[in-house]
Amino acid sequence: MTRPSTLKISGLQFRRGSRVVLDAIDLQLQSGAITAVLGPNGAGKSTLLSCIVGLLQPERGAVELDGTSLHSLAAMQRARRIAFLPQTPEIAWAVDVQTLVGLGRIPFHGLSSDEEDRAAVTRAMAKTEVTQWADRTVTTLSGGERARVLLARVLAGESDWILADEPFTGLDPSHQFEAAELLRAAADQGGGVVLTIHDLTLAARIADRVIIIDGGRIVADGAPRDALAPQILRDVYKIDAQWLDGANGTPPTIAVHGRAARG
Ligand SMILES: Nc1ncnc2c1ncn2[C@@H]1O[C@H](COP(=O)(O)OP(=O)(O)OP(=O)(O)O)[C@@H](O)[C@H]1O
């Protein structure tokens, strides 16, 4: 069980040129839960995740992990606490799958034994069902297969936090469920999971908390049913959508009827 942990984001502002991409973002994220970040294309979701993990430097604001400024931590210290799955990860080298998953252990070099590293890699590959490709060159895999391998790399770190930018994109329905279950298991074991997602139904089903960003600002934050309410979806996405409870305790669905009539 991972100890309880808090990621606190205060007054975050990020600018590209004269354009404010994120403005006045205040958030307190708790471990032990899945937080889904939604919003239209270009809303600032990836920028937010990149600012939190320190890949982008905000113009203003602070990110603290359990009271310590993340920017004061060395990159490897930070990486041991927070694993990041980028939206379109580039794989520069034609390495085999096992080697790529093993990159998730780099932050632990010198701290864990080879045996521990190998065991963590084996566990992550088994969980994501990529073991059969251990010796395949990553660049020969399909997009969805590669996405599972990249998720395995993140899981191999067994970090307190996983920040994942659209982790379900490119996965078939079965592997979407599998990835969702793996992230749920990480949260249930006390880890913090923050992910961006466009699929409203999947967000409604897997998230404990939904944050909606529009134009660089938080416009909704709460339980999925509240944050994904029809009026909010209409305002943010200009769609007519409806929350449908599943019958007999089955999971909910968000039915999108179409684009909202103008006016
Ligand atoms: N390298 C860049 N240079 C200039 N502008 C950028 C760059 N990367 C992102 N932007 C802009 O910053 C804004 C926020 O982008 P971001 O990628 O955070 O959006 P997003 O909410 O993740 O979108 P999507 O759902 O399409 O992935 C967008 O207007 C985007 O065009």
The ligand as a Gaussian input file, in Angstrom:
#p B3LYP/6-31G(d) Opt

LIG

0 1
 N        4.772000      23.425000     -29.003000
 C        3.746000      24.276000     -29.067000
 N        3.899000      25.496000     -29.628000
 C        2.881000      26.387000     -29.681000
 N        1.653000      26.148000     -29.190000
 C        1.447000      24.953000     -28.624000
 C        2.469000      23.957000     -28.536000
 N        1.965000      22.879000     -27.923000
 C        0.670000      23.177000     -27.652000
 N        0.365000      24.411000     -28.078000
 C       -0.937000      25.079000     -27.948000
 O       -1.281000      25.147000     -26.569000
 C       -2.681000      24.958000     -26.411000
 C       -2.919000      23.839000     -25.413000
 O       -2.406000      22.632000     -25.984000
 P       -2.541000      21.239000     -25.240000
 O       -1.732000      20.271000     -26.025000
 O       -2.246000      21.423000     -23.812000
 O       -4.090000      20.940000     -25.430000
 P       -4.922000      19.639000     -25.053000
 O       -6.042000      20.103000     -24.184000
 O       -4.042000      18.593000     -24.519000
 O       -5.493000      19.240000     -26.484000
 P       -5.838000      17.813000     -27.195000
 O       -7.128000      17.350000     -26.594000
 O       -6.024000      18.212000     -28.602000
 O       -4.693000      16.884000     -26.967000
 C       -3.253000      24.669000     -27.800000
 O       -3.842000      25.840000     -28.308000
 C       -2.039000      24.286000     -28.615000
 O       -2.214000      24.653000     -29.976000

